[in-house]
Amino acid sequence: MAETAVPEVAGVILAAGAGTRIGSPKALLRTADGEPWLARAATLLRAAGCDPVIAVLGARAAEAAPLAPSWVEVAVADRWADGMAESLRVGLAAAAETGAVAALITLVDLPDLPLVVALRVLADGAGPSTLRQAVFDGRPGHPVLIGRAHWAAVGAELRGDRGARSYLVAHDVTEVECGDLFDGRDIDRA
């Protein structure tokens, strides 16, 4: 599938956790055919038109970084053990260093996420005030599209192992139903 140019949207992969339930940092895992989950997520974001693509690493970051394609910007969440909040904060801070007007955020542990889900979330375009989230049969999931005007406020509200869901709900996120395309479930167990 041809790449679509959407340079105003940064792609952010959250891949910093230790993966304790699965037994390894998820950024180090591979598909059955050997493709790194990290590379798969990066390729999906790039194919969706994201530029740049940023991978947030943490646990065993030095081992995970070589699994990312050379065109991926790596941001390290030194305090990754503090939870997903720290990873998202680092990802948004890295995106803020670019000219992006929005960030499309996904998780490394969605290796089977189809491109059509990302494209559906992006379908109405992206701007600084955009807030859209993929939902799967009404259940919130990823990717999430967050406009630049929200980044500082989202970062200020993040705590522990919670993501941005409470912020999204409080600010009338547009839910994009994608249950017809994918189940939306991340992989937590081997």
C-alpha positions as CSV (number, residue, x, y, z in Angstrom):
1,M,0.0,0.0,0.0
2,A,1.4,3.4,-0.9
3,E,2.3,5.9,1.8
4,T,0.1,9.0,2.2
5,A,1.9,12.2,3.0
6,V,0.6,13.7,6.2
7,P,3.7,15.5,7.6
8,E,1.8,17.4,10.2
9,V,1.1,14.3,12.2
10,A,3.8,12.7,14.3
11,G,3.4,9.0,15.0
12,V,4.2,7.9,18.6
13,I,4.7,4.3,19.7
14,L,4.5,3.7,23.4
15,A,7.0,0.8,24.0
16,A,8.8,1.6,27.3
17,G,7.3,-0.9,29.8
18,A,8.9,-4.0,31.2
19,G,6.2,-6.4,30.0
20,T,6.0,-8.2,33.3
21,R,2.9,-10.1,32.4
22,I,4.4,-11.4,29.2
23,G,7.9,-12.0,30.6
24,S,9.9,-9.5,28.5
25,P,9.8,-5.8,27.4
26,K,7.3,-5.8,24.6
27,A,9.6,-3.6,22.5
28,L,11.9,-6.7,22.2
29,L,9.2,-9.1,21.0
30,R,8.7,-10.4,17.5
31,T,5.9,-11.8,15.4
32,A,6.0,-15.6,14.6
33,D,7.8,-14.8,11.3
34,G,10.5,-12.8,13.2
35,E,9.4,-9.2,12.5
36,P,10.0,-7.0,15.6
37,W,6.8,-5.6,17.0
38,L,8.5,-2.2,17.2
39,A,9.3,-2.2,13.5
40,R,5.7,-3.3,12.7
41,A,4.2,-0.5,14.7
42,A,6.6,2.0,13.1
43,T,5.8,0.8,9.6
44,L,2.1,1.1,10.3
45,L,2.4,4.7,11.5
46,R,4.6,5.6,8.5
47,A,2.2,3.9,6.1
48,A,-0.6,6.0,7.7
49,G,1.3,9.1,6.7
50,C,2.9,10.0,10.0
51,D,6.2,11.9,9.9
52,P,8.2,11.7,12.1
53,V,7.6,8.4,13.8
54,I,8.8,8.4,17.5
55,A,9.3,5.2,19.5
56,V,9.3,5.7,23.3
57,L,11.6,3.1,24.9
58,G,12.4,2.4,28.5
59,A,13.1,-1.1,29.9
60,R,16.1,-2.4,28.1
61,A,16.1,0.5,25.7
62,A,19.6,-0.2,24.4
63,E,18.5,-3.6,23.2
64,A,15.2,-2.4,21.8
65,A,16.5,0.6,19.8
66,P,18.2,-1.5,17.0
67,L,14.8,-3.2,16.4
68,A,13.4,0.1,15.2
69,P,13.8,1.1,11.5
70,S,16.6,3.7,10.9
71,W,14.1,6.4,10.2
72,V,12.4,6.2,13.6
73,E,13.3,8.7,16.3
74,V,13.9,7.1,19.6
75,A,13.0,8.8,22.8
76,V,13.9,7.2,26.1
77,A,11.6,7.4,29.1
78,D,14.2,7.2,31.9
79,R,11.4,6.9,34.5
80,W,9.6,4.3,32.5
81,A,8.9,2.3,35.7
82,D,6.6,5.1,36.8
83,G,4.1,3.7,34.3
84,M,2.4,4.5,31.0
85,A,1.9,8.1,32.0
86,E,5.6,8.8,31.8
87,S,5.9,7.1,28.4
88,L,3.1,9.2,27.0
89,R,4.6,12.4,28.5
90,V,8.0,11.6,26.9
91,G,6.3,10.8,23.6
92,L,4.4,14.1,23.5
93,A,7.5,16.0,24.6
94,A,9.4,14.5,21.7
95,A,6.5,15.3,19.3
96,A,6.6,18.9,20.6
97,E,10.1,19.2,19.3
98,T,8.8,18.7,15.7
99,G,6.4,20.8,13.6
100,A,3.6,18.3,14.0
101,V,0.1,19.7,14.7
102,A,-1.1,16.4,16.1
103,A,0.2,13.0,17.3
104,L,-1.2,9.6,16.4
105,I,-0.4,7.4,19.4
106,T,-0.3,3.6,19.4
107,L,1.0,0.8,21.6
108,V,3.8,-1.6,20.6
109,D,1.7,-4.5,21.9
110,L,-0.8,-4.2,19.0
111,P,1.3,-6.0,16.4
112,D,-1.8,-7.0,14.4
113,L,-3.4,-3.6,14.3
114,P,-4.4,-3.1,10.7
115,L,-3.5,0.1,8.8
116,V,-7.2,0.7,8.0
117,V,-7.8,1.5,11.7
118,A,-5.1,4.2,11.8
119,L,-6.5,5.6,8.5
120,R,-10.0,5.7,9.8
121,V,-8.9,7.6,12.9
122,L,-7.0,10.0,10.6
123,A,-9.8,10.2,8.0
124,D,-11.2,13.6,9.1
125,G,-7.8,15.2,9.1
126,A,-5.8,16.5,12.0
127,G,-5.3,19.8,13.6
128,P,-4.1,21.3,16.9
129,S,-7.5,20.9,18.6
130,T,-8.2,17.4,17.3
131,L,-9.1,14.6,19.8
132,R,-10.1,11.3,18.3
133,Q,-9.8,7.7,19.7
134,A,-10.4,4.4,18.1
135,V,-13.0,2.4,19.9
136,F,-13.8,-1.3,19.4
137,D,-17.4,-2.2,19.9
138,G,-17.6,0.9,22.2
139,R,-14.4,-0.1,24.2
140,P,-11.7,2.6,24.0
141,G,-8.4,1.6,22.5
142,H,-5.6,2.8,20.1
143,P,-4.6,4.6,18.1
144,V,-5.5,7.9,19.7
145,L,-5.1,11.2,17.8
146,I,-4.2,14.2,20.0
147,G,-3.8,17.7,18.7
148,R,-0.9,19.8,19.7
149,A,-3.1,22.3,21.7
150,H,-3.8,19.4,24.1
151,W,-0.3,18.1,24.7
152,A,0.7,20.2,27.7
153,A,-2.6,19.7,29.5
154,V,-2.5,16.0,28.8
155,G,1.0,15.8,30.1
156,A,0.1,17.7,33.3
157,E,-2.7,15.3,34.1
158,L,-0.9,12.1,33.5
159,R,-0.2,9.9,36.6
160,G,1.1,6.4,37.1
161,D,0.0,3.6,34.8
162,R,-3.0,5.5,33.5
163,G,-3.1,7.0,30.0
164,A,-5.0,10.0,28.8
165,R,-8.5,8.5,28.9
166,S,-9.9,10.8,31.6
167,Y,-8.6,13.8,29.8
168,L,-10.1,12.6,26.5
169,V,-13.5,12.0,28.1
170,A,-13.5,15.4,29.8
171,H,-12.7,17.1,26.6
172,D,-15.3,15.4,24.4
173,V,-13.0,13.1,22.4
174,T,-14.6,11.9,19.2
175,E,-14.8,8.1,19.3
176,V,-14.1,6.4,16.0
177,E,-15.8,3.0,15.9
178,C,-13.3,0.4,14.5
179,G,-14.8,-2.8,15.8
180,D,-15.7,-3.9,12.3
181,L,-11.9,-3.8,11.4
182,F,-10.2,-5.2,14.5
183,D,-10.8,-6.4,18.1
184,G,-8.5,-3.7,19.5
185,R,-7.0,-6.0,22.2
186,D,-3.3,-5.6,23.1
187,I,-1.2,-8.7,23.8
188,D,-0.4,-9.1,27.5
189,R,0.4,-12.8,27.8
190,A,2.7,-15.2,26.1
